[in-house]
C-alpha cells in the first residue's frame, strides 16, 4: 500500500508552488480587478511572496510545515482573520 500524496506533492512540490504564488502576485500588479487586494500590500512584494509560499507549503503539508510546529496554519488563519476584522 502506498502512502497518500499531499496536496503539495500533487501540484508538483516547491517549484510549482512558487509558480502559483508568483502568478498570484504578478496578477495583482497586472490586472485592474486585483487592485483592491494590491493596495493592502507593500510596494515590494518579495516578503509577501515568501510569506504566502511558506504558508501554503505548510498548509499543503509541504517541506516547510514541520519547522513551524503543530497547527501553525490554523493559528496563522485565526491571526489574519482577527487582524482583518480589527481594521
PDB file with SEQRES, HELIX, SHEET and CRYST1 records, atoms N, CA, C and O in Angstrom:
SEQRES   1 A   87  UNK UNK UNK UNK UNK UNK UNK UNK UNK UNK UNK UNK UNK          
SEQRES   2 A   87  UNK UNK UNK UNK UNK UNK UNK UNK UNK UNK UNK UNK UNK          
SEQRES   3 A   87  UNK UNK UNK UNK UNK UNK UNK UNK UNK UNK UNK UNK UNK          
SEQRES   4 A   87  UNK UNK UNK UNK UNK UNK UNK UNK UNK UNK UNK UNK UNK          
SEQRES   5 A   87  UNK UNK UNK UNK UNK UNK UNK UNK UNK UNK UNK UNK UNK          
SEQRES   6 A   87  UNK UNK UNK UNK UNK UNK UNK UNK UNK UNK UNK UNK UNK          
SEQRES   7 A   87  UNK UNK UNK UNK UNK UNK UNK UNK UNK                          
HELIX    1 AA1 UNK A    7  UNK A   11  1                                   5    
HELIX    2 AA2 UNK A   13  UNK A   30  1                                  18    
HELIX    3 AA3 UNK A   32  UNK A   34  5                                   3    
HELIX    4 AA4 UNK A   35  UNK A   38  1                                   4    
HELIX    5 AA5 UNK A   46  UNK A   59  1                                  14    
HELIX    6 AA6 UNK A   65  UNK A   67  5                                   3    
HELIX    7 AA7 UNK A   72  UNK A   86  1                                  15    
CRYST1    1.000    1.000    1.000  90.00  90.00  90.00 P 1           1          
ATOM      1  N   UNK A   1       0.851  -1.177   0.000  1.00  0.00           N  
ATOM      2  CA  UNK A   1       0.000   0.000   0.000  1.00  0.00           C  
ATOM      3  C   UNK A   1       0.898   1.243   0.000  1.00  0.00           C  
ATOM      4  O   UNK A   1       1.823   1.346   0.806  1.00  0.00           O  
ATOM      5  N   UNK A   2       0.624   2.168  -0.893  1.00  0.00           N  
ATOM      6  CA  UNK A   2       1.425   3.389  -0.967  1.00  0.00           C  
ATOM      7  C   UNK A   2       0.802   4.488  -0.113  1.00  0.00           C  
ATOM      8  O   UNK A   2      -0.410   4.533   0.100  1.00  0.00           O  
ATOM      9  N   UNK A   3       1.663   5.360   0.362  1.00  0.00           N  
ATOM     10  CA  UNK A   3       1.187   6.484   1.169  1.00  0.00           C  
ATOM     11  C   UNK A   3       0.434   7.474   0.290  1.00  0.00           C  
ATOM     12  O   UNK A   3       0.770   7.655  -0.880  1.00  0.00           O  
ATOM     13  N   UNK A   4      -0.566   8.100   0.849  1.00  0.00           N  
ATOM     14  CA  UNK A   4      -1.341   9.098   0.115  1.00  0.00           C  
ATOM     15  C   UNK A   4      -0.487  10.345  -0.095  1.00  0.00           C  
ATOM     16  O   UNK A   4       0.181  10.811   0.828  1.00  0.00           O  
ATOM     17  N   UNK A   5      -0.514  10.871  -1.293  1.00  0.00           N  
ATOM     18  CA  UNK A   5       0.249  12.075  -1.591  1.00  0.00           C  
ATOM     19  C   UNK A   5      -0.411  13.301  -0.972  1.00  0.00           C  
ATOM     20  O   UNK A   5      -1.636  13.387  -0.877  1.00  0.00           O  
ATOM     21  N   UNK A   6       0.417  14.233  -0.558  1.00  0.00           N  
ATOM     22  CA  UNK A   6      -0.099  15.500  -0.040  1.00  0.00           C  
ATOM     23  C   UNK A   6      -0.468  16.403  -1.222  1.00  0.00           C  
ATOM     24  O   UNK A   6      -0.066  16.153  -2.358  1.00  0.00           O  
ATOM     25  N   UNK A   7      -1.223  17.434  -0.937  1.00  0.00           N  
ATOM     26  CA  UNK A   7      -1.558  18.417  -1.975  1.00  0.00           C  
ATOM     27  C   UNK A   7      -0.278  19.029  -2.537  1.00  0.00           C  
ATOM     28  O   UNK A   7      -0.165  19.257  -3.741  1.00  0.00           O  
ATOM     29  N   UNK A   8       0.670  19.288  -1.664  1.00  0.00           N  
ATOM     30  CA  UNK A   8       1.976  19.839  -2.053  1.00  0.00           C  
ATOM     31  C   UNK A   8       2.632  18.959  -3.118  1.00  0.00           C  
ATOM     32  O   UNK A   8       3.133  19.460  -4.124  1.00  0.00           O  
ATOM     33  N   UNK A   9       2.623  17.658  -2.889  1.00  0.00           N  
ATOM     34  CA  UNK A   9       3.208  16.725  -3.849  1.00  0.00           C  
ATOM     35  C   UNK A   9       2.390  16.653  -5.134  1.00  0.00           C  
ATOM     36  O   UNK A   9       2.949  16.590  -6.229  1.00  0.00           O  
ATOM     37  N   UNK A  10       1.071  16.663  -4.997  1.00  0.00           N  
ATOM     38  CA  UNK A  10       0.200  16.553  -6.162  1.00  0.00           C  
ATOM     39  C   UNK A  10       0.342  17.726  -7.135  1.00  0.00           C  
ATOM     40  O   UNK A  10       0.213  17.544  -8.346  1.00  0.00           O  
ATOM     41  N   UNK A  11       0.607  18.926  -6.614  1.00  0.00           N  
ATOM     42  CA  UNK A  11       0.751  20.074  -7.518  1.00  0.00           C  
ATOM     43  C   UNK A  11       2.150  20.179  -8.123  1.00  0.00           C  
ATOM     44  O   UNK A  11       2.381  20.977  -9.031  1.00  0.00           O  
ATOM     45  N   UNK A  12       3.082  19.370  -7.614  1.00  0.00           N  
ATOM     46  CA  UNK A  12       4.426  19.381  -8.180  1.00  0.00           C  
ATOM     47  C   UNK A  12       5.505  19.900  -7.257  1.00  0.00           C  
ATOM     48  O   UNK A  12       6.626  20.144  -7.702  1.00  0.00           O  
ATOM     49  N   UNK A  13       5.198  20.075  -5.981  1.00  0.00           N  
ATOM     50  CA  UNK A  13       6.194  20.459  -4.998  1.00  0.00           C  
ATOM     51  C   UNK A  13       6.555  21.931  -5.033  1.00  0.00           C  
ATOM     52  O   UNK A  13       5.788  22.774  -5.497  1.00  0.00           O  
ATOM     53  N   UNK A  14       7.749  22.214  -4.527  1.00  0.00           N  
ATOM     54  CA  UNK A  14       8.203  23.588  -4.317  1.00  0.00           C  
ATOM     55  C   UNK A  14       8.204  24.421  -5.591  1.00  0.00           C  
ATOM     56  O   UNK A  14       7.772  25.573  -5.581  1.00  0.00           O  
ATOM     57  N   UNK A  15       8.680  23.851  -6.676  1.00  0.00           N  
ATOM     58  CA  UNK A  15       8.772  24.624  -7.922  1.00  0.00           C  
ATOM     59  C   UNK A  15       7.405  25.089  -8.405  1.00  0.00           C  
ATOM     60  O   UNK A  15       7.238  26.253  -8.772  1.00  0.00           O  
ATOM     61  N   UNK A  16       6.438  24.198  -8.406  1.00  0.00           N  
ATOM     62  CA  UNK A  16       5.096  24.568  -8.879  1.00  0.00           C  
ATOM     63  C   UNK A  16       4.394  25.502  -7.900  1.00  0.00           C  
ATOM     64  O   UNK A  16       3.639  26.385  -8.308  1.00  0.00           O  
ATOM     65  N   UNK A  17       4.643  25.306  -6.614  1.00  0.00           N  
ATOM     66  CA  UNK A  17       4.038  26.211  -5.635  1.00  0.00           C  
ATOM     67  C   UNK A  17       4.604  27.621  -5.802  1.00  0.00           C  
ATOM     68  O   UNK A  17       3.862  28.599  -5.712  1.00  0.00           O  
ATOM     69  N   UNK A  18       5.902  27.732  -6.042  1.00  0.00           N  
ATOM     70  CA  UNK A  18       6.498  29.051  -6.304  1.00  0.00           C  
ATOM     71  C   UNK A  18       5.857  29.704  -7.525  1.00  0.00           C  
ATOM     72  O   UNK A  18       5.573  30.901  -7.519  1.00  0.00           O  
ATOM     73  N   UNK A  19       5.631  28.911  -8.570  1.00  0.00           N  
ATOM     74  CA  UNK A  19       4.991  29.436  -9.774  1.00  0.00           C  
ATOM     75  C   UNK A  19       3.590  29.950  -9.457  1.00  0.00           C  
ATOM     76  O   UNK A  19       3.194  31.010  -9.942  1.00  0.00           O  
ATOM     77  N   UNK A  20       2.847  29.216  -8.655  1.00  0.00           N  
ATOM     78  CA  UNK A  20       1.489  29.615  -8.273  1.00  0.00           C  
ATOM     79  C   UNK A  20       1.509  30.929  -7.494  1.00  0.00           C  
ATOM     80  O   UNK A  20       0.736  31.842  -7.787  1.00  0.00           O  
ATOM     81  N   UNK A  21       2.390  31.021  -6.507  1.00  0.00           N  
ATOM     82  CA  UNK A  21       2.498  32.237  -5.698  1.00  0.00           C  
ATOM     83  C   UNK A  21       2.932  33.418  -6.559  1.00  0.00           C  
ATOM     84  O   UNK A  21       2.371  34.509  -6.452  1.00  0.00           O  
ATOM     85  N   UNK A  22       3.932  33.201  -7.414  1.00  0.00           N  
ATOM     86  CA  UNK A  22       4.393  34.279  -8.289  1.00  0.00           C  
ATOM     87  C   UNK A  22       3.283  34.750  -9.221  1.00  0.00           C  
ATOM     88  O   UNK A  22       3.124  35.950  -9.444  1.00  0.00           O  
ATOM     89  N   UNK A  23       2.527  33.824  -9.756  1.00  0.00           N  
ATOM     90  CA  UNK A  23       1.429  34.199 -10.653  1.00  0.00           C  
ATOM     91  C   UNK A  23       0.378  35.024  -9.917  1.00  0.00           C  
ATOM     92  O   UNK A  23      -0.134  36.006 -10.454  1.00  0.00           O  
ATOM     93  N   UNK A  24       0.062  34.627  -8.698  1.00  0.00           N  
ATOM     94  CA  UNK A  24      -0.902  35.369  -7.881  1.00  0.00           C  
ATOM     95  C   UNK A  24      -0.459  36.819  -7.713  1.00  0.00           C  
ATOM     96  O   UNK A  24      -1.241  37.740  -7.947  1.00  0.00           O  
ATOM     97  N   UNK A  25       0.785  37.021  -7.312  1.00  0.00           N  
ATOM     98  CA  UNK A  25       1.263  38.383  -7.092  1.00  0.00           C  
ATOM     99  C   UNK A  25       1.492  39.139  -8.397  1.00  0.00           C  
ATOM    100  O   UNK A  25       1.323  40.358  -8.441  1.00  0.00           O  
ATOM    101  N   UNK A  26       1.869  38.443  -9.444  1.00  0.00           N  
ATOM    102  CA  UNK A  26       2.001  39.091 -10.752  1.00  0.00           C  
ATOM    103  C   UNK A  26       0.647  39.635 -11.215  1.00  0.00           C  
ATOM    104  O   UNK A  26       0.562  40.743 -11.745  1.00  0.00           O  
ATOM    105  N   UNK A  27      -0.398  38.848 -11.011  1.00  0.00           N  
ATOM    106  CA  UNK A  27      -1.743  39.295 -11.401  1.00  0.00           C  
ATOM    107  C   UNK A  27      -2.177  40.529 -10.620  1.00  0.00           C  
ATOM    108  O   UNK A  27      -2.868  41.395 -11.156  1.00  0.00           O  
ATOM    109  N   UNK A  28      -1.776  40.610  -9.362  1.00  0.00           N  
ATOM    110  CA  UNK A  28      -2.132  41.804  -8.590  1.00  0.00           C  
ATOM    111  C   UNK A  28      -1.520  43.055  -9.200  1.00  0.00           C  
ATOM    112  O   UNK A  28      -2.121  44.127  -9.135  1.00  0.00           O  
ATOM    113  N   UNK A  29      -0.358  42.940  -9.779  1.00  0.00           N  
ATOM    114  CA  UNK A  29       0.281  44.090 -10.422  1.00  0.00           C  
ATOM    115  C   UNK A  29      -0.255  44.345 -11.828  1.00  0.00           C  
ATOM    116  O   UNK A  29      -0.233  45.481 -12.301  1.00  0.00           O  
ATOM    117  N   UNK A  30      -0.733  43.303 -12.496  1.00  0.00           N  
ATOM    118  CA  UNK A  30      -1.123  43.418 -13.896  1.00  0.00           C  
ATOM    119  C   UNK A  30      -2.605  43.698 -14.139  1.00  0.00           C  
ATOM    120  O   UNK A  30      -2.959  44.388 -15.095  1.00  0.00           O  
ATOM    121  N   UNK A  31      -3.457  43.170 -13.290  1.00  0.00           N  
ATOM    122  CA  UNK A  31      -4.901  43.217 -13.537  1.00  0.00           C  
ATOM    123  C   UNK A  31      -5.586  44.260 -12.662  1.00  0.00           C  
ATOM    124  O   UNK A  31      -5.446  44.241 -11.439  1.00  0.00           O  
ATOM    125  N   UNK A  32      -6.311  45.149 -13.278  1.00  0.00           N  
ATOM    126  CA  UNK A  32      -7.014  46.205 -12.548  1.00  0.00           C  
ATOM    127  C   UNK A  32      -7.982  45.645 -11.508  1.00  0.00           C  
ATOM    128  O   UNK A  32      -8.167  46.241 -10.447  1.00  0.00           O  
ATOM    129  N   UNK A  33      -8.586  44.526 -11.801  1.00  0.00           N  
ATOM    130  CA  UNK A  33      -9.547  43.923 -10.889  1.00  0.00           C  
ATOM    131  C   UNK A  33      -8.965  43.479  -9.559  1.00  0.00           C  
ATOM    132  O   UNK A  33      -9.710  43.233  -8.610  1.00  0.00           O  
ATOM    133  N   UNK A  34      -7.652  43.375  -9.475  1.00  0.00           N  
ATOM    134  CA  UNK A  34      -6.994  42.947  -8.243  1.00  0.00           C  
ATOM    135  C   UNK A  34      -6.433  44.107  -7.426  1.00  0.00           C  
ATOM    136  O   UNK A  34      -5.757  43.881  -6.423  1.00  0.00           O  
ATOM    137  N   UNK A  35      -6.701  45.331  -7.835  1.00  0.00           N  
ATOM    138  CA  UNK A  35      -6.132  46.485  -7.150  1.00  0.00           C  
ATOM    139  C   UNK A  35      -6.591  46.618  -5.702  1.00  0.00           C  
ATOM    140  O   UNK A  35      -5.855  47.135  -4.863  1.00  0.00           O  
ATOM    141  N   UNK A  36      -7.789  46.160  -5.410  1.00  0.00           N  
ATOM    142  CA  UNK A  36      -8.268  46.198  -4.030  1.00  0.00           C  
ATOM    143  C   UNK A  36      -7.406  45.359  -3.096  1.00  0.00           C  
ATOM    144  O   UNK A  36      -7.196  45.722  -1.939  1.00  0.00           O  
ATOM    145  N   UNK A  37      -6.915  44.251  -3.600  1.00  0.00           N  
ATOM    146  CA  UNK A  37      -6.008  43.402  -2.823  1.00  0.00           C  
ATOM    147  C   UNK A  37      -4.600  43.984  -2.848  1.00  0.00           C  
ATOM    148  O   UNK A  37      -3.892  43.953  -1.842  1.00  0.00           O  
ATOM    149  N   UNK A  38      -4.201  44.512  -3.992  1.00  0.00           N  
ATOM    150  CA  UNK A  38      -2.824  45.009  -4.151  1.00  0.00           C  
ATOM    151  C   UNK A  38      -2.516  46.140  -3.177  1.00  0.00           C  
ATOM    152  O   UNK A  38      -1.412  46.204  -2.638  1.00  0.00           O  
ATOM    153  N   UNK A  39      -3.472  47.029  -2.944  1.00  0.00           N  
ATOM    154  CA  UNK A  39      -3.211  48.165  -2.064  1.00  0.00           C  
ATOM    155  C   UNK A  39      -3.000  47.762  -0.606  1.00  0.00           C  
ATOM    156  O   UNK A  39      -2.521  48.565   0.196  1.00  0.00           O  
ATOM    157  N   UNK A  40      -3.350  46.533  -0.261  1.00  0.00           N  
ATOM    158  CA  UNK A  40      -3.129  46.033   1.097  1.00  0.00           C  
ATOM    159  C   UNK A  40      -1.707  45.516   1.297  1.00  0.00           C  
ATOM    160  O   UNK A  40      -1.350  45.087   2.394  1.00  0.00           O  
ATOM    161  N   UNK A  41      -0.908  45.556   0.255  1.00  0.00           N  
ATOM    162  CA  UNK A  41       0.453  45.023   0.286  1.00  0.00           C  
ATOM    163  C   UNK A  41       1.483  46.134   0.102  1.00  0.00           C  
ATOM    164  O   UNK A  41       1.175  47.195  -0.441  1.00  0.00           O  
ATOM    165  N   UNK A  42       2.711  45.879   0.561  1.00  0.00           N  
ATOM    166  CA  UNK A  42       3.771  46.873   0.349  1.00  0.00           C  
ATOM    167  C   UNK A  42       4.155  46.953  -1.122  1.00  0.00           C  
ATOM    168  O   UNK A  42       3.833  46.059  -1.905  1.00  0.00           O  
ATOM    169  N   UNK A  43       4.843  48.025  -1.493  1.00  0.00           N  
ATOM    170  CA  UNK A  43       5.279  48.201  -2.881  1.00  0.00           C  
ATOM    171  C   UNK A  43       6.161  47.047  -3.338  1.00  0.00           C  
ATOM    172  O   UNK A  43       6.013  46.551  -4.455  1.00  0.00           O  
ATOM    173  N   UNK A  44       7.069  46.624  -2.484  1.00  0.00           N  
ATOM    174  CA  UNK A  44       7.942  45.488  -2.782  1.00  0.00           C  
ATOM    175  C   UNK A  44       7.251  44.220  -2.277  1.00  0.00           C  
ATOM    176  O   UNK A  44       7.048  44.053  -1.074  1.00  0.00           O  
ATOM    177  N   UNK A  45       6.895  43.343  -3.194  1.00  0.00           N  
ATOM    178  CA  UNK A  45       6.137  42.146  -2.839  1.00  0.00           C  
ATOM    179  C   UNK A  45       7.000  40.949  -2.469  1.00  0.00           C  
ATOM    180  O   UNK A  45       6.457  39.869  -2.234  1.00  0.00           O  
ATOM    181  N   UNK A  46       8.296  41.088  -2.409  1.00  0.00           N  
ATOM    182  CA  UNK A  46       9.157  39.925  -2.185  1.00  0.00           C  
ATOM    183  C   UNK A  46       8.881  39.248  -0.836  1.00  0.00           C  
ATOM    184  O   UNK A  46       8.843  38.020  -0.766  1.00  0.00           O  
ATOM    185  N   UNK A  47       8.692  40.016   0.214  1.00  0.00           N  
ATOM    186  CA  UNK A  47       8.394  39.424   1.525  1.00  0.00           C  
ATOM    187  C   UNK A  47       7.005  38.788   1.521  1.00  0.00           C  
ATOM    188  O   UNK A  47       6.813  37.713   2.089  1.00  0.00           O  
ATOM    189  N   UNK A  48       6.052  39.438   0.890  1.00  0.00           N  
ATOM    190  CA  UNK A  48       4.701  38.876   0.801  1.00  0.00           C  
ATOM    191  C   UNK A  48       4.711  37.566   0.032  1.00  0.00           C  
ATOM    192  O   UNK A  48       4.045  36.606   0.419  1.00  0.00           O  
ATOM    193  N   UNK A  49       5.457  37.526  -1.043  1.00  0.00           N  
ATOM    194  CA  UNK A  49       5.575  36.289  -1.829  1.00  0.00           C  
ATOM    195  C   UNK A  49       6.133  35.157  -0.967  1.00  0.00           C  
ATOM    196  O   UNK A  49       5.614  34.040  -0.981  1.00  0.00           O  
ATOM    197  N   UNK A  50       7.176  35.452  -0.229  1.00  0.00           N  
ATOM    198  CA  UNK A  50       7.804  34.420   0.600  1.00  0.00           C  
ATOM    199  C   UNK A  50       6.874  33.948   1.710  1.00  0.00           C  
ATOM    200  O   UNK A  50       6.803  32.752   1.991  1.00  0.00           O  
ATOM    201  N   UNK A  51       6.166  34.870   2.339  1.00  0.00           N  
ATOM    202  CA  UNK A  51       5.244  34.501   3.411  1.00  0.00           C  
ATOM    203  C   UNK A  51       4.107  33.629   2.888  1.00  0.00           C  
ATOM    204  O   UNK A  51       3.734  32.649   3.534  1.00  0.00           O  
ATOM    205  N   UNK A  52       3.557  33.971   1.733  1.00  0.00           N  
ATOM    206  CA  UNK A  52       2.483  33.151   1.169  1.00  0.00           C  
ATOM    207  C   UNK A  52       3.010  31.779   0.772  1.00  0.00           C  
ATOM    208  O   UNK A  52       2.348  30.765   0.992  1.00  0.00           O  
ATOM    209  N   UNK A  53       4.194  31.752   0.193  1.00  0.00           N  
ATOM    210  CA  UNK A  53       4.795  30.466  -0.165  1.00  0.00           C  
ATOM    211  C   UNK A  53       4.961  29.584   1.079  1.00  0.00           C  
ATOM    212  O   UNK A  53       4.591  28.410   1.062  1.00  0.00           O  
ATOM    213  N   UNK A  54       5.506  30.140   2.135  1.00  0.00           N  
ATOM    214  CA  UNK A  54       5.717  29.366   3.364  1.00  0.00           C  
ATOM    215  C   UNK A  54       4.394  28.894   3.956  1.00  0.00           C  
ATOM    216  O   UNK A  54       4.279  27.751   4.397  1.00  0.00           O  
ATOM    217  N   UNK A  55       3.402  29.769   3.966  1.00  0.00           N  
ATOM    218  CA  UNK A  55       2.096  29.383   4.492  1.00  0.00           C  
ATOM    219  C   UNK A  55       1.495  28.247   3.677  1.00  0.00           C  
ATOM    220  O   UNK A  55       1.090  27.227   4.236  1.00  0.00           O  
ATOM    221  N   UNK A  56       1.434  28.417   2.362  1.00  0.00           N  
ATOM    222  CA  UNK A  56       0.830  27.388   1.518  1.00  0.00           C  
ATOM    223  C   UNK A  56       1.610  26.087   1.565  1.00  0.00           C  
ATOM    224  O   UNK A  56       1.022  25.007   1.519  1.00  0.00           O  
ATOM    225  N   UNK A  57       2.915  26.181   1.655  1.00  0.00           N  
ATOM    226  CA  UNK A  57       3.729  24.987   1.745  1.00  0.00           C  
ATOM    227  C   UNK A  57       3.351  24.177   2.983  1.00  0.00           C  
ATOM    228  O   UNK A  57       3.176  22.961   2.905  1.00  0.00           O  
ATOM    229  N   UNK A  58       3.229  24.843   4.104  1.00  0.00           N  
ATOM    230  CA  UNK A  58       2.831  24.153   5.323  1.00  0.00           C  
ATOM    231  C   UNK A  58       1.396  23.676   5.276  1.00  0.00           C  
ATOM    232  O   UNK A  58       1.093  22.566   5.714  1.00  0.00           O  
ATOM    233  N   UNK A  59       0.519  24.497   4.754  1.00  0.00           N  
ATOM    234  CA  UNK A  59      -0.902  24.145   4.666  1.00  0.00           C  
ATOM    235  C   UNK A  59      -1.123  22.930   3.772  1.00  0.00           C  
ATOM    236  O   UNK A  59      -2.015  22.119   4.019  1.00  0.00           O  
ATOM    237  N   UNK A  60      -0.309  22.815   2.740  1.00  0.00           N  
ATOM    238  CA  UNK A  60      -0.405  21.686   1.816  1.00  0.00           C  
ATOM    239  C   UNK A  60       0.458  20.510   2.257  1.00  0.00           C  
ATOM    240  O   UNK A  60       0.633  19.545   1.513  1.00  0.00           O  
ATOM    241  N   UNK A  61       0.997  20.596   3.473  1.00  0.00           N  
ATOM    242  CA  UNK A  61       1.864  19.550   4.030  1.00  0.00           C  
ATOM    243  C   UNK A  61       3.150  19.394   3.235  1.00  0.00           C  
ATOM    244  O   UNK A  61       3.612  18.285   2.969  1.00  0.00           O  
ATOM    245  N   UNK A  62       3.706  20.522   2.870  1.00  0.00           N  
ATOM    246  CA  UNK A  62       4.980  20.514   2.153  1.00  0.00           C  
ATOM    247  C   UNK A  62       6.162  20.501   3.087  1.00  0.00           C  
ATOM    248  O   UNK A  62       6.016  20.293   4.292  1.00  0.00           O  
ATOM    249  N   UNK A  63       7.321  20.722   2.535  1.00  0.00           N  
ATOM    250  CA  UNK A  63       8.561  20.573   3.277  1.00  0.00           C  
ATOM    251  C   UNK A  63       8.726  21.567   4.410  1.00  0.00           C  
ATOM    252  O   UNK A  63       9.474  21.292   5.349  1.00  0.00           O  
ATOM    253  N   UNK A  64       8.066  22.701   4.363  1.00  0.00           N  
ATOM    254  CA  UNK A  64       8.263  23.719   5.390  1.00  0.00           C  
ATOM    255  C   UNK A  64       7.334  23.567   6.585  1.00  0.00           C  
ATOM    256  O   UNK A  64       7.489  24.286   7.573  1.00  0.00           O  
ATOM    257  N   UNK A  65       6.371  22.649   6.522  1.00  0.00           N  
ATOM    258  CA  UNK A  65       5.373  22.568   7.579  1.00  0.00           C  
ATOM    259  C   UNK A  65       5.948  22.116   8.910  1.00  0.00           C  
ATOM    260  O   UNK A  65       5.483  22.567   9.957  1.00  0.00           O  
ATOM    261  N   UNK A  66       6.932  21.253   8.902  1.00  0.00           N  
ATOM    262  CA  UNK A  66       7.452  20.711  10.155  1.00  0.00           C  
ATOM    263  C   UNK A  66       8.256  21.737  10.942  1.00  0.00           C  
ATOM    264  O   UNK A  66       8.475  21.545  12.138  1.00  0.00           O  
ATOM    265  N   UNK A  67       8.697  22.807  10.321  1.00  0.00           N  
ATOM    266  CA  UNK A  67       9.510  23.800  11.017  1.00  0.00           C  
ATOM    267  C   UNK A  67       8.672  24.783  11.819  1.00  0.00           C  
ATOM    268  O   UNK A  67       9.222  25.583  12.575  1.00  0.00           O  
ATOM    269  N   UNK A  68       7.379  24.742  11.673  1.00  0.00           N  
ATOM    270  CA  UNK A  68       6.508  25.718  12.319  1.00  0.00           C  
ATOM    271  C   UNK A  68       5.782  25.173  13.541  1.00  0.00           C  
ATOM    272  O   UNK A  68       5.196  25.953  14.292  1.00  0.00           O  
ATOM    273  N   UNK A  69       5.800  23.902  13.760  1.00  0.00           N  
ATOM    274  CA  UNK A  69       5.099  23.318  14.891  1.00  0.00           C  
ATOM    275  C   UNK A  69       3.671  22.946  14.525  1.00  0.00           C  
ATOM    276  O   UNK A  69       3.181  23.309  13.456  1.00  0.00           O  
ATOM    277  N   UNK A  70       3.005  22.217  15.420  1.00  0.00           N  
ATOM    278  CA  UNK A  70       1.657  21.734  15.128  1.00  0.00           C  
ATOM    279  C   UNK A  70       0.629  22.863  15.023  1.00  0.00           C  
ATOM    280  O   UNK A  70       0.668  23.830  15.784  1.00  0.00           O  
ATOM    281  N   UNK A  71      -0.261  22.725  14.094  1.00  0.00           N  
ATOM    282  CA  UNK A  71      -1.402  23.637  13.922  1.00  0.00           C  
ATOM    283  C   UNK A  71      -1.019  25.074  13.616  1.00  0.00           C  
ATOM    284  O   UNK A  71      -1.824  25.976  13.850  1.00  0.00           O  
ATOM    285  N   UNK A  72       0.181  25.325  13.101  1.00  0.00           N  
ATOM    286  CA  UNK A  72       0.586  26.712  12.855  1.00  0.00           C  
ATOM    287  C   UNK A  72      -0.253  27.362  11.773  1.00  0.00           C  
ATOM    288  O   UNK A  72      -0.488  28.569  11.829  1.00  0.00           O  
ATOM    289  N   UNK A  73      -0.713  26.601  10.789  1.00  0.00           N  
ATOM    290  CA  UNK A  73      -1.538  27.220   9.750  1.00  0.00           C  
ATOM    291  C   UNK A  73      -2.876  27.668  10.312  1.00  0.00           C  
ATOM    292  O   UNK A  73      -3.407  28.707   9.919  1.00  0.00           O  
ATOM    293  N   UNK A  74      -3.420  26.878  11.235  1.00  0.00           N  
ATOM    294  CA  UNK A  74      -4.679  27.282  11.872  1.00  0.00           C  
ATOM    295  C   UNK A  74      -4.493  28.569  12.659  1.00  0.00           C  
ATOM    296  O   UNK A  74      -5.334  29.466  12.597  1.00  0.00           O  
ATOM    297  N   UNK A  75      -3.396  28.660  13.399  1.00  0.00           N  
ATOM    298  CA  UNK A  75      -3.119  29.874  14.177  1.00  0.00           C  
ATOM    299  C   UNK A  75      -2.915  31.068  13.255  1.00  0.00           C  
ATOM    300  O   UNK A  75      -3.362  32.175  13.555  1.00  0.00           O  
ATOM    301  N   UNK A  76      -2.231  30.839  12.120  1.00  0.00           N  
ATOM    302  CA  UNK A  76      -1.982  31.906  11.152  1.00  0.00           C  
ATOM    303  C   UNK A  76      -3.304  32.439  10.609  1.00  0.00           C  
ATOM    304  O   UNK A  76      -3.499  33.651  10.520  1.00  0.00           O  
ATOM    305  N   UNK A  77      -4.207  31.536  10.250  1.00  0.00           N  
ATOM    306  CA  UNK A  77      -5.513  31.952   9.713  1.00  0.00           C  
ATOM    307  C   UNK A  77      -6.317  32.721  10.752  1.00  0.00           C  
ATOM    308  O   UNK A  77      -6.952  33.723  10.422  1.00  0.00           O  
ATOM    309  N   UNK A  78      -6.297  32.271  11.989  1.00  0.00           N  
ATOM    310  CA  UNK A  78      -7.021  32.963  13.051  1.00  0.00           C  
ATOM    311  C   UNK A  78      -6.458  34.362  13.249  1.00  0.00           C  
ATOM    312  O   UNK A  78      -7.202  35.324  13.437  1.00  0.00           O  
ATOM    313  N   UNK A  79      -5.132  34.461  13.203  1.00  0.00           N  
ATOM    314  CA  UNK A  79      -4.481  35.764  13.362  1.00  0.00           C  
ATOM    315  C   UNK A  79      -4.887  36.712  12.231  1.00  0.00           C  
ATOM    316  O   UNK A  79      -5.214  37.872  12.481  1.00  0.00           O  
ATOM    317  N   UNK A  80      -4.866  36.230  11.011  1.00  0.00           N  
ATOM    318  CA  UNK A  80      -5.243  37.067   9.863  1.00  0.00           C  
ATOM    319  C   UNK A  80      -6.699  37.475   9.940  1.00  0.00           C  
ATOM    320  O   UNK A  80      -7.044  38.611   9.616  1.00  0.00           O  
ATOM    321  N   UNK A  81      -7.544  36.574  10.360  1.00  0.00           N  
ATOM    322  CA  UNK A  81      -8.971  36.870  10.487  1.00  0.00           C  
ATOM    323  C   UNK A  81      -9.194  37.948  11.541  1.00  0.00           C  
ATOM    324  O   UNK A  81      -9.971  38.879  11.329  1.00  0.00           O  
ATOM    325  N   UNK A  82      -8.521  37.824  12.661  1.00  0.00           N  
ATOM    326  CA  UNK A  82      -8.663  38.826  13.724  1.00  0.00           C  
ATOM    327  C   UNK A  82      -8.143  40.172  13.263  1.00  0.00           C  
ATOM    328  O   UNK A  82      -8.724  41.210  13.580  1.00  0.00           O  
ATOM    329  N   UNK A  83      -7.050  40.161  12.516  1.00  0.00           N  
ATOM    330  CA  UNK A  83      -6.473  41.414  12.019  1.00  0.00           C  
ATOM    331  C   UNK A  83      -7.421  42.105  11.061  1.00  0.00           C  
ATOM    332  O   UNK A  83      -7.585  43.324  11.124  1.00  0.00           O  
ATOM    333  N   UNK A  84      -8.056  41.336  10.160  1.00  0.00           N  
ATOM    334  CA  UNK A  84      -8.926  41.953   9.164  1.00  0.00           C  
ATOM    335  C   UNK A  84     -10.205  42.497   9.787  1.00  0.00           C  
ATOM    336  O   UNK A  84     -10.755  43.486   9.303  1.00  0.00           O  
ATOM    337  N   UNK A  85     -10.679  41.871  10.842  1.00  0.00           N  
ATOM    338  CA  UNK A  85     -11.899  42.385  11.486  1.00  0.00           C  
ATOM    339  C   UNK A  85     -11.604  43.607  12.346  1.00  0.00           C  
ATOM    340  O   UNK A  85     -12.498  44.407  12.621  1.00  0.00           O  
ATOM    341  N   UNK A  86     -10.343  43.752  12.774  1.00  0.00           N  
ATOM    342  CA  UNK A  86      -9.967  44.905  13.593  1.00  0.00           C  
ATOM    343  C   UNK A  86      -9.738  46.153  12.764  1.00  0.00           C  
ATOM    344  O   UNK A  86      -9.746  47.260  13.304  1.00  0.00           O  
ATOM    345  N   UNK A  87      -9.536  46.001  11.464  1.00  0.00           N  
ATOM    346  CA  UNK A  87      -9.220  47.153  10.596  1.00  0.00           C  
ATOM    347  C   UNK A  87     -10.444  47.913  10.184  1.00  0.00           C  
ATOM    348  O   UNK A  87     -10.340  48.902   9.457  1.00  0.00           O  
TER     349      UNK A  87                                                      
END                                                                             
